[in-house]
Amino acid sequence: MQLIKNSGTYAAPGAAPGDYVEHIRSDRLSAGTYLIPAGGVDDQTPHREDEIYLVTAGRARVVTDSGAAAVGPGDLIFVPAGEAHRFVDIVEDLALLVFFAPAYTGRT
């Protein structure tokens, strides 16, 4: 067992517009926290892995190849491998727990 305290808590990003901090990694899964400040830009491109986001703080819209939706705390978002997606209209500091399966290897 491994316990990661305070994961998914919003903290102001460092030098990058959106920060991703990996908390755990195994061969089959990785997880971390992704932070985007209000008014920030999410410049991510598609990933090679299936991805699940759990919104822990903030409000925004998520836009994917298959649709768009307003999201807020408690919302769970599944994005299949290879699907373009990003968060836009970030009106409140956004904190997301992110789960990749298999473990994150990079962008397509």
C-alpha positions as CSV (number, residue, x, y, z in Angstrom):
1,M,0.0,0.0,0.0
2,Q,1.1,3.6,-0.6
3,L,-0.8,6.6,0.7
4,I,-0.4,10.0,-1.0
5,K,-1.8,12.8,1.2
6,N,-3.4,15.9,-0.2
7,S,-3.3,14.7,-3.8
8,G,-5.8,16.6,-5.9
9,T,-5.5,19.8,-3.8
10,Y,-5.1,23.0,-5.7
11,A,-1.8,24.7,-5.4
12,A,-0.6,27.6,-7.7
13,P,1.3,26.1,-10.6
14,G,5.0,26.8,-11.0
15,A,6.5,28.2,-14.2
16,A,4.3,26.3,-16.6
17,P,0.7,27.4,-17.4
18,G,-0.5,24.0,-16.2
19,D,1.5,21.7,-13.9
20,Y,1.3,17.9,-13.7
21,V,2.7,16.2,-10.6
22,E,2.9,12.5,-10.8
23,H,2.2,10.8,-7.5
24,I,2.4,7.1,-8.3
25,R,3.5,4.8,-11.1
26,S,3.4,1.1,-11.8
27,D,3.5,-0.9,-15.1
28,R,-0.2,-0.8,-15.5
29,L,-1.2,2.6,-14.0
30,S,0.0,6.1,-13.1
31,A,-1.7,8.9,-11.3
32,G,-1.1,12.5,-10.5
33,T,-2.6,16.0,-10.1
34,Y,-3.0,18.4,-13.0
35,L,-3.4,22.1,-12.1
36,I,-4.6,25.0,-14.3
37,P,-5.2,28.4,-12.8
38,A,-8.4,30.4,-13.6
39,G,-7.9,32.0,-17.1
40,G,-5.1,29.6,-17.8
41,V,-4.5,27.6,-21.0
42,D,-4.5,23.8,-21.3
43,D,-2.2,23.0,-24.2
44,Q,-2.2,19.3,-23.9
45,T,-2.3,17.0,-26.9
46,P,-3.7,13.4,-27.1
47,H,-2.1,10.7,-25.0
48,R,-1.3,7.1,-25.8
49,E,-3.2,5.9,-22.7
50,D,-6.8,5.8,-21.5
51,E,-7.3,8.6,-19.1
52,I,-9.6,9.4,-16.2
53,Y,-9.9,12.9,-14.7
54,L,-11.6,13.5,-11.3
55,V,-12.3,17.2,-10.8
56,T,-11.4,18.0,-7.1
57,A,-11.6,21.8,-7.3
58,G,-12.6,24.5,-9.8
59,R,-14.9,24.9,-12.8
60,A,-14.2,24.8,-16.5
61,R,-15.4,23.2,-19.8
62,V,-13.8,20.0,-21.2
63,V,-13.8,19.8,-25.0
64,T,-13.1,16.5,-26.7
65,D,-13.5,15.0,-30.2
66,S,-16.7,13.4,-28.9
67,G,-18.3,16.4,-27.2
68,A,-18.0,19.2,-24.6
69,A,-19.4,19.7,-21.1
70,A,-19.2,22.0,-18.1
71,V,-17.3,20.3,-15.3
72,G,-16.8,21.0,-11.6
73,P,-15.9,19.2,-8.3
74,G,-16.9,15.6,-8.2
75,D,-17.2,15.2,-11.9
76,L,-15.4,12.2,-13.5
77,I,-14.3,12.4,-17.1
78,F,-13.1,9.4,-19.2
79,V,-11.0,10.2,-22.3
80,P,-9.9,7.1,-24.5
81,A,-6.4,6.9,-25.8
82,G,-5.7,9.1,-28.8
83,E,-8.7,11.4,-28.4
84,A,-8.0,15.1,-28.5
85,H,-9.1,16.9,-25.3
86,R,-8.5,20.1,-23.3
87,F,-10.0,22.2,-20.6
88,V,-11.2,25.7,-21.7
89,D,-13.1,28.6,-20.1
90,I,-11.4,27.9,-16.7
91,V,-13.3,30.2,-14.5
92,E,-12.0,28.9,-11.1
93,D,-8.6,27.4,-10.3
94,L,-8.8,23.8,-11.6
95,A,-7.4,20.8,-9.8
96,L,-7.8,17.3,-11.4
97,L,-6.7,13.9,-10.2
98,V,-5.5,12.1,-13.3
99,F,-5.3,8.4,-13.8
100,F,-3.6,6.8,-16.8
101,A,-3.8,3.2,-17.8
102,P,-1.4,1.8,-18.7
103,A,1.1,4.2,-17.1
104,Y,1.7,7.5,-18.8
105,T,4.3,7.3,-21.6
106,G,3.8,10.6,-23.4
107,R,1.8,12.3,-26.0
108,T,0.9,10.9,-29.4
